[in-house]
């Protein structure tokens, strides 16, 4: 269901024109009153756990009338609209009313007060809510995964800024990007070195803000002290002049670019439904029927999109109804269709993977552990809170579904993302042309493995922690290219060069080092892939390219200590963002 966002969409153009007008008003104010004076109008919020924000009395879930089902403005919710439209909820014994509530704190209040048994959000939002539920003597059960974000969300940075040097980031408080930002900076080992500046809204609101800046994108335009902003992809494209480099016109920010989107980090933002545990315990079979209806909706949408040419009437009805619910007007069909390209529906098979870990490390348990650790550091949670899984029998749940898989069946082999010959040409040409900058340029994360002289094997018994760190990074960033690069110590070459060795001998030493480093990189690649397989994680091997750098890029060019001498012997995993070049690697269709 992945597709490019239509840049010529009328609604996006209209929204962009309004933002341009506001941008020039802002620019005029800056010129009149000075930048810092105006920048102070950004209304930054103090982060605090939702348990300190939500103040309601807990009441039993209402059982009279239709059950209110929350949605948010996200492509994954279109399948929910179709499930309601097709009567799938009714078939499962539910009388539902869908409503949109993007104010997550309000959603939490409604759930605790009994207006609805359900919560709809990302795993980050659900974990933040769990803290409030605990404070009110309640618990949550996650019952269904809808989607992964695979391009709908991005981090935009100013010129010269990247994960390794960002100091300030703007984002929405209690929104879908909290766990996205936390994951990126935790993996970069810089979570405690970044100041997060929180704002109320996800994007520029339509209401009168009375001169205050209340969204991260407007704050990024106005406040030059912000190094980066977490935002949805239409805003990321606007800030970066269409996904290139911002030129400062039409609401873009000069020098701004997309550092990465969820096209790369495609296993961070997981959208789910959760339910109050007291309601779940009393209505388990009924809630299972609710999940079955959602799964039927996903399958019906899958079929509809695959054959929409012959089902135009139903398709247009769905898009119009979704536009009304999710965007507030039935005419906003272009924006609604664009939402579909931002997400990957997981279906029955994906729910098995998410809740049981079949074929992946990106599970409910893993995400909960990661998110809560980061949120405690950021002051967004007061402590560890258990979040339960529904523990469904997926064979029973899959009965009658068209695309269901057996729960015990092996995880399917992934689709090959890249043409390995094209990857080889790309990497080797880049390494040759950019030898000094390749290791850092475009690299999001790295894992270094050090080895002893004359060592050619890299057993799991010694390197299990390194392999586990690499596995977490590559499984999270499934859109990234992973280069595994071998390096040798240049000491012998430097010594012989000083002793006046011939150019022929030096060339031979250099080539020998390159050959050995390639052998070691290949050994690490093979051992790592076997490690992942033994862990039950299915990886696309076309994403992993081994290369030998030899003595060309030592960690310490001038070795002054024994430690530096040892650290020049290394194999490095580089997690590369290649969103701009990704099309170059796609295999040709046969």
HELIX and SHEET records of a PDB file:
HELIX    1   1 UNK A   10  UNK A   33  1                                  24    
HELIX    2   2 UNK A   35  UNK A   39  1                                   5    
HELIX    3   3 UNK A   50  UNK A   52  5                                   3    
HELIX    4   4 UNK A   77  UNK A   85  1                                   9    
HELIX    5   5 UNK A   88  UNK A   91  1                                   4    
HELIX    6   6 UNK A  104  UNK A  112  1                                   9    
HELIX    7   7 UNK A  123  UNK A  135  1                                  13    
HELIX    8   8 UNK A  178  UNK A  187  1                                  10    
HELIX    9   9 UNK A  191  UNK A  193  5                                   3    
HELIX   10  10 UNK A  216  UNK A  222  1                                   7    
HELIX   11  11 UNK A  233  UNK A  239  1                                   7    
HELIX   12  12 UNK A  277  UNK A  282  1                                   6    
HELIX   13  13 UNK A  284  UNK A  306  1                                  23    
HELIX   14  14 UNK A  308  UNK A  310  5                                   3    
HELIX   15  15 UNK A  312  UNK A  327  1                                  16    
HELIX   16  16 UNK A  333  UNK A  340  1                                   8    
HELIX   17  17 UNK A  347  UNK A  356  1                                  10    
HELIX   18  18 UNK A  364  UNK A  378  1                                  15    
HELIX   19  19 UNK A  394  UNK A  397  1                                   4    
HELIX   20  20 UNK A  420  UNK A  433  1                                  14    
HELIX   21  21 UNK A  460  UNK A  476  1                                  17    
HELIX   22  22 UNK A  491  UNK A  498  1                                   8    
HELIX   23  23 UNK A  503  UNK A  534  1                                  32    
HELIX   24  24 UNK A  541  UNK A  543  5                                   3    
HELIX   25  25 UNK A  562  UNK A  567  1                                   6    
HELIX   26  26 UNK A  582  UNK A  585  5                                   4    
SHEET    1   A 2 UNK A  67  UNK A  71  0                                        
SHEET    2   A 2 UNK A  96  UNK A 100  1                                        
SHEET    1   B 4 UNK A 118  UNK A 122  0                                        
SHEET    2   B 4 UNK A 270  UNK A 276 -1                                        
SHEET    3   B 4 UNK A 140  UNK A 149 -1                                        
SHEET    4   B 4 UNK A 343  UNK A 345 -1                                        
SHEET    1   C 4 UNK A 118  UNK A 122  0                                        
SHEET    2   C 4 UNK A 270  UNK A 276 -1                                        
SHEET    3   C 4 UNK A 140  UNK A 149 -1                                        
SHEET    4   C 4 UNK A 388  UNK A 389  1                                        
SHEET    1   D 5 UNK A 195  UNK A 199  0                                        
SHEET    2   D 5 UNK A 168  UNK A 172  1                                        
SHEET    3   D 5 UNK A 228  UNK A 232  1                                        
SHEET    4   D 5 UNK A 153  UNK A 157 -1                                        
SHEET    5   D 5 UNK A 257  UNK A 261 -1                                        
SHEET    1   E 4 UNK A 443  UNK A 450  0                                        
SHEET    2   E 4 UNK A 570  UNK A 576 -1                                        
SHEET    3   E 4 UNK A 481  UNK A 487 -1                                        
SHEET    4   E 4 UNK A 544  UNK A 550  1                                        
END                                                                             
